[in-house]
Amino acid sequence: MTAAQQQLIERLRGELGPGGVIDDPADIAPWLTDWRGRYHGASPVLLAPGSTAEVQAVVRGAAALGVPLVPQGGNSGMVGGATPPADGSALLVSLRRLNRVRAIDRSARLMVAEAGCILQNVHEAALEQGLRFPLTLGGKGSATIGGLVSTNAGGTQVLKFGTMRSLVLGIEAVLPDGTLHDGLTPLKKDNRGPSFDQLLCGAEGTLGIVTAATLRLYPAVAERAVAWIGVADPFRALELLRMMQVRTDRVEGFEIVPADTLGHVLEHIPGTRAPLAAAHRWNVLVEATVDGPGDSPAALLEALLGEGLERGLVEDAVLAGSEAQAEAFWKLRDSISEAERATGPAAQHDISVPVDDMPRFLVEGAAEVERAFPGVEASGFGHLGDGNIHFHVRAAARQGPDWYEREAPAVSRLVHDLVTAAGGSISAEHGIGQMKRDELARLSPGRVAALRALKAGLDPQGLFNPGKLVR
Amino acid sequence: MTAAQQQLIERLRGELGPGGVIDDPADIAPWLTDWRGRYHGASPVLLAPGSTAEVQAVVRGAAALGVPLVPQGGNSGMVGGATPPADGSALLVSLRRLNRVRAIDRSARLMVAEAGCILQNVHEAALEQGLRFPLTLGGKGSATIGGLVSTNAGGTQVLKFGTMRSLVLGIEAVLPDGTLHDGLTPLKKDNRGPSFDQLLCGAEGTLGIVTAATLRLYPAVAERAVAWIGVADPFRALELLRMMQVRTDRVEGFEIVPADTLGHVLEHIPGTRAPLAAAHRWNVLVEATVDGPGDSPAALLEALLGEGLERGLVEDAVLAGSEAQAEAFWKLRDSISEAERATGPAAQHDISVPVDDMPRFLVEGAAEVERAFPGVEASGFGHLGDGNIHFHVRAAARQGPDWYEREAPAVSRLVHDLVTAAGGSISAEHGIGQMKRDELARLSPGRVAALRALKAGLDPQGLFNPGKLVR
């Protein structure tokens, strides 16, 4: 522990309420490793402020003493963005105690939620008012609002509702000099310079520590329909989506799953079964909803699938006949990560290209990677309608666990080169963190220079989440 | 002219194509005064680069020699944001020659337009493809895409389509160090740090010079219906809007006009007449549209107005019976600025508060200002549904033209204090420029400190639009 750290910790023992400074290594340990288990950090104590004012006290003290801070929410990020440096030079700051829903305005459809609120609790608080916060993702039981804002999280309903950026109407955050940015008031128009709310979305805690957000709510789902569809290729899948989008704005999930990926799920996840009789080279999971009385979404999907069959876009399809079956279809999609882990080592990529280019990328990108690394299997699944897929490259058979360290970096460089050549992004929804920082610098030097300049302006001491996003 | 300016100009004579450096004072003069005629600047030459590469050449040269630049589009801003300093220390850079529509993608509903494209030309280019760029405002014949982005422009259709920020999918801009930010590729998901596209919206040319933008297009309007409505007060006006919004998402204009303001229009604008037989204390102009075959918007509005009458929200209403009458209704709204100018000196404010608080602000804010400054008349008109009105305080009768300089600053300080106390913004859609810079610093020191930090990071020499937004 440095002298400055020690001085800050002593000061904060006085300034933070009980539970604000956690010393027991056993209580700290679970938060020092990212959930993928790839990054391991150290922090002499865990700071757990209980209010925005206490976060300000932490930041002011840290700024005065020059102590780096690493903010953390649910610790379920994918890129090591919330894991402190291994040398213990930074203090870990948990926002989880800021977990109040401060207000829900039913008629304006707004919720003010603190940074530590867990996504699932936000879902439930909205639902109690007959409303819905539509962003959802696999980690909803751990992911917090502050982390979701700071990574501009996506998930499965982006197609209709956008990413976190478009669901956040305002943000409260403590800036690196300790001043409070109070943007919670939902002004529909405010042109006092560029938007700090938007700037903090996706900044990964490097420019400010988010303490609360005003969230946009929607009417609760009254009824949903879910279908599993076999298609010949991703080109037809995208054409099917485009056909549906011309007819209706009720399609809110449209996930593509290739045959090999579905095979891994069926093999490794107990209790799963294939929804369709025959195997198809590609599959699509589609969900349509209504938020009030009116047309049944099942009838809507049935008509759309009929038209897709006639046009030769759909090979076969089945509509979930019950909520249980709908859940079973979604489980196939949501278990992919787990199934792939069981399959063996893989280099995983969270990438985007323009939506219309994604079918070609899925086919040609996979072929190119398989040519360059004989024996590997490459395929992508996920959010076709957002131009965002998770592109996995699995080791050739009989490769040891050292394959990842040996070959994955070169595989990832090739995938990132292909994405960059297609005008895409090497991080569509997970962020940069520490995992992709060097690749970002390699491929986007201009962007990194501009990010560094932003960082230098707002955090000249470089104390907020050092080493993440940019070095 | 400074030696550095002279050196830069000589260098650019070689680097820019013909017409790139304009010397004739008569050609420069029209661009040195803002369109309200309040700010007068000087610039030894007018730089008019003809391509993004030429803008980069200008910026690189300026950065190397330490010469400040003031970017300018249509010069129709409201806050002096594009007028160079009066001492001639900066060079004016016109983006008007960058006026190509680079591409329109009909199926993806996207347009890539250069910064100098005039809004009306963008409307027409979209319409030729059966599409629509929905943002519109009084200055559409002069306002350019670069200026609209840099001021995050609003206008009359924000209710449905949002401000420029939500219509821009990507931006190309030259940053103060001369690097190009190339964000034109429309990625729906991209989490490589915070969004520079969003950062440049509303930055008023202080962080980058916008050279092009990818714009979101919508289906063209197939049919519109316009009604003029008399209401008792703004509380009922907002309730009427809320009632309509529950029933339909086709209402895209909802403008409120008080009796006194309508009176000034009828008095000063030739060829105007009152739409309703009796005078009403407040009026609402509402527009509904459809973009394809289906329900008639006139039938929809008629039903909604009938319901409004039954509920006691509407006193009287008339639906435009022809496109000419619809135009006449809109002319009443669009002539307000001109009519108010003819009425006498007034302090004008472009303000926002949370939408639900706006009716109270309209009534109580006006009363408070009239109490504090006996004899003045205060009232607000405009975008009620956005929580944004233009709040004008007119001089008492028999005041000379010196009233503005004598009393308006104190009036504006009171209005801004009231807005700030209500959690609102002293600039809802016009920006800060030089006109509101000192008021912003007085009322929002934390925000100004953060804006200065941003500016210091991205533009450490302070060369981009110096003295605007922050000092």
Interface residues (C-beta under 8 A of the other chain):
Chain A: S107 A108 T151 N152 G154 V158 T163 R165 L175 D177 T179 L180 H181 D182 T185 P186 L187 K188 K189 D190 N191 R192 G193 P194 S195 F196 Q198 L199 L200 C201 G202 A203 E204 L207 R242 S352 V353 P354 V355 D356 H383 D386 G387 N388 G423 G424 S425 I426 S427 A428 E429 H430 G431 I432 L440 S444 G446 R447 A449 A450 L451 A453 L454 K455 A456 G457 L458 P460 L469 V470
Chain B: S107 A108 T151 N152 G154 V158 T163 R165 L175 D177 T179 L180 H181 D182 T185 P186 L187 K188 K189 D190 N191 R192 G193 P194 S195 F196 Q198 L199 L200 C201 G202 A203 E204 L207 R242 S352 V353 P354 V355 D356 H383 D386 G387 N388 G423 G424 S425 I426 S427 A428 E429 H430 G431 I432 L440 S444 G446 R447 A449 A450 L451 A453 L454 K455 A456 G457 L458 P460 L469 V470
